[in-house]
Amino acid sequence: MAATAARSGSRGAKAPAAKAAAKIPQLGWNEARSAPVVLVSGAESFLADRAIRRILDAQRAADPSLEVHRIDADAYGPGELLTLASPSLFAEPRLIRVDKVEQCTDAFLEEMVAYLESPADEVVVVLRHGGGVRGKRLLDAVRSGRGGGIEIVCAELKKDDERHAFAVAEFRDAGRRIQPGALRSLLSAFTGDLAELAAACQQLLADASEEISEATVERYYGGRVETNAFKVADAAVAGRSGEALILLRHALASGADPVPMVAAFAMKLRVMAKLWGAHGNGGELARRFGVAPWQVDRARRDSQGWSEEGLGRAVQCIATTDAAVKGASRDAVYALERMIVLVARRGH
């Protein structure tokens, strides 16, 4: 039998279906548990590592004698899997982690497909597949139910509401409160790599003794380029062109890159355009348009005083400015300033 299952206490993250015809459980990264075969699929390596760590920690907690082995499927030698999965003298439980399944050798593919017909007792085989068509025959076999497996889906968290839910869970699971404005500032500061966002959450949890406020986030991460970019965008969208231009010059003098500066404007105006003319409560609109509830409230406030034509002109200007800061213009700063003035005038 597979070792005792380990379920995460986190809630709210659900796995998208990796294949409509899958006959096995498909779980989110925060629902990771053991099974004879665990397929960890998807492009988000940070979440995949977390899921595997949950399984490993639970296995060790259940039996400290757990043996752990790692295989790189792209350098697999014939017979390696069967050697590691064979019964040992003392019958210790084993976990075999197989990385780079999307680059697997033919030998691994053939032997792993055969292994599914009769998985070894007290062995958990974790298959990490980062995406692509290589190994599809194996993935289809696992998803068909052969081997008694499960799938942990670790898709990239690209939408704002997905990253918002991830950060909320980080603090909720630690039993800590973070003010809505502080959470917004944190998400604005870490718009790229998910591992960086998670590390920032953990640092705040470790170092901040009370409720995490905007001042706390500002003290730790106020110097990040993305945060400065959103401050500029906030001021411009609110119609404060003078303040926005001063913030822009300060950010550029501090080493800010114009490209994420434009991206901050694009993100705000894109949400405003999405919600333009939409009716309903904040939660309903957030679900419909794939944004966080606070973004709905913010976009509604930001849209006051705008016209549909003005919003369209501002969106077009941002697209032109994006090209300018990426090399289409010799004066990226002028392009930024022109964009800020146009946005502050609500597209006029």
Buried (B, 14 or more C-beta within 10 A) or exposed (E): EBBEBBEBEBEEBEBEEBBEEBEBEBBBBBBBBBBBBBBBBBBBBBBBBBBBEBBBEBBBEBEEEBBEBEBBBBEBEEEBBEEBBEEEEEEEBBBBBBBBBBBBBEBBBBBBBEBBEEBBEBBBBBBBBBEEEBBEEBBBBBBBEBBBBBBBBBBBBEEBBBBBBBBBBBBBBBEBEBBEEBBBBBBBBBBEEBBBBBEBBEEBBEEBEEEBBBEBBBEBBBEBBBBBBBBBBBBBBBBBBEBBBEBBBEBBEEEBBBEBBBBBBBBBBBBBBBBEEEEEEBEEBBEEBBBBBBBBBBBBEBBEEBEEEBBBBBBEBBEBBBEBBEEEBEEBBEBBBBBBBBBBBBBE
